[in-house]
Amino acid sequence: MSQGAQVNDDTVVKAHVSAESHGLLVSTVRVFALSMTAWAFMFIINNVLNFWFDWPGTLSIFGSLGMFGQDAAKDGIPTLAWVQFATYAGTLAVILFAVLRSPDRSLHTDSELLGGVAGYIIRAAFWAVLMIGLVDGLISFLRVEGFLANIVGSGLAEELGRPTFRGHFVHYPLIVAGMVIATFNRNLGFHWLALLIVAAEITIVIARFVFSYEQAFMADLVRFWYGALFLFASPYTLIKEGHVRVDIMYASFSNQGKAMANSIGCTILGLPLCWTIMTMGLWGKANAINGPLLSFEVTQSGFGLYIKYLLASFLLIFALAMLVQFMSYLLSNVATLLHEPGHEQDLEEHAAI
């Protein structure tokens, strides 16, 4: 064999090894990002099963086995606990299968998919909050002024004075309506929500100082929309790459350096933050998010809005949307590190979400 042929063979082998390493890294990143996203949804679904429908929870498996210093349960492991465990294991298995079946799928494609999911979460929450604020405000106004019974009848008016009834039959249908609207309407009107907040504040000022009229639901509405504006706009701004960077070193980095910084930040800062919010808020019945949601908590200020329990859910929506977008951001930045074609179009793609 000639020396030239030997060099060519070595080059082919090195290229093959490099391609395999590249494919393994891409697959690993895809599995990590997709599984973190899927497990976040599974965690929320299992939280609902645990505290709304009294399922035993995945951790009961370990308690039944006597692990982590717990006494083994005499009755064995509940079947429903295995079902909940299967939601996590099954999700990971499906993701592994999908990634292995599509080795040529680009990181940008998955990044765009997750970005679309994050965008949908925010759109649905935005429309739901907008409609709930308007409808609940109208109901509270009619109720405090004594008009509600004349319009809907005394029986229904009394039911609308109960938080659980208003939550189940007013708020929940409006949340579903918001999800439907978000499916067909891809435009977000945060500027309209900001304008409505200003209009509500001006209304309070005029009513208080000109007409000496003020009710608790008016201030509740402003707080409700304020919370939504700031917590929902944060992940939306991340989707749009609109956050202001104050790190003076980042601006001098090369594209590869910026991608590395973003990838590390998403993994060791952004992801743990989101999981911390979700676990701390959903770990038990009395935790910061579960407690108000389970009890349909309302304000103690007379005829205020019945939306205080929904304010707690804003933290969950914020954490979930940020986590999904962090994983989308991780995929796009790893694609930049690996010189995957198309990373120059990321901003244009995000702008279309």
Summary of the structure (lengths in Angstrom):
residues: 353
radius of gyration: 25.3
end to end distance: 56.9
largest distance: 99.6
contacts: 1077
relative contact order: 0.13
helix: 76%
strand: 0%
